[in-house]
């Protein structure tokens, strides 16, 4: 079976170097392949050489965490995005593929709006993304994370340069089924999210849950 491979490797360390830098160390049986790092379904980093066992990815930390996963790929597929073929798992963000045709030259951006709760009608004031319009063609837009599982209603519309907020064109209605991990516990000022102690022979874990 040809690459990509989702198995045969193990993440041994994953930590945030900065708020937008994810660093991952791993072991692998795939010694002739490159490795890719995905945060959710988004390709965020690749190994610099086939022998590298560390990947740094440019991404963001979210209150609702997403999967960190690796793929081993052929050398000539180092930068090919396989995010859409990753296994079904909780993914808080949604990737939209939109193709425009015949849009006016004064279009400023593609605006993505959503409801405020699963199943709720789209609220045009709840803007998730303003994607800069660079001409008619295909656009791939990744939303911010949703904070609750369910079927979310979305709309994509063109916005022109009219002041102050632009005129909104005819919207494309979409929906997406989202499965979300619960929010992580809060980090303490010193860094750790969980404090361990012993009391009367018992191990006690102390943490603060999100409100």
Secondary structure as GFF3:
##gff-version 3
##sequence-region A 1 211
A	DSSP	beta_strand	9	18	.	.	.	ID=ss1
A	DSSP	beta_strand	21	28	.	.	.	ID=ss2
A	DSSP	beta_strand	34	39	.	.	.	ID=ss3
A	DSSP	beta_strand	42	46	.	.	.	ID=ss4
A	DSSP	beta_strand	54	58	.	.	.	ID=ss5
A	DSSP	beta_strand	68	73	.	.	.	ID=ss6
A	DSSP	three_ten_helix	75	77	.	.	.	ID=ss7
A	DSSP	three_ten_helix	83	85	.	.	.	ID=ss8
A	DSSP	beta_strand	95	99	.	.	.	ID=ss9
A	DSSP	beta_strand	107	114	.	.	.	ID=ss10
A	DSSP	beta_strand	123	132	.	.	.	ID=ss11
A	DSSP	beta_strand	138	142	.	.	.	ID=ss12
A	DSSP	beta_strand	150	160	.	.	.	ID=ss13
A	DSSP	beta_strand	172	178	.	.	.	ID=ss14
A	DSSP	beta_strand	195	199	.	.	.	ID=ss15
A	DSSP	beta_strand	202	206	.	.	.	ID=ss16
###
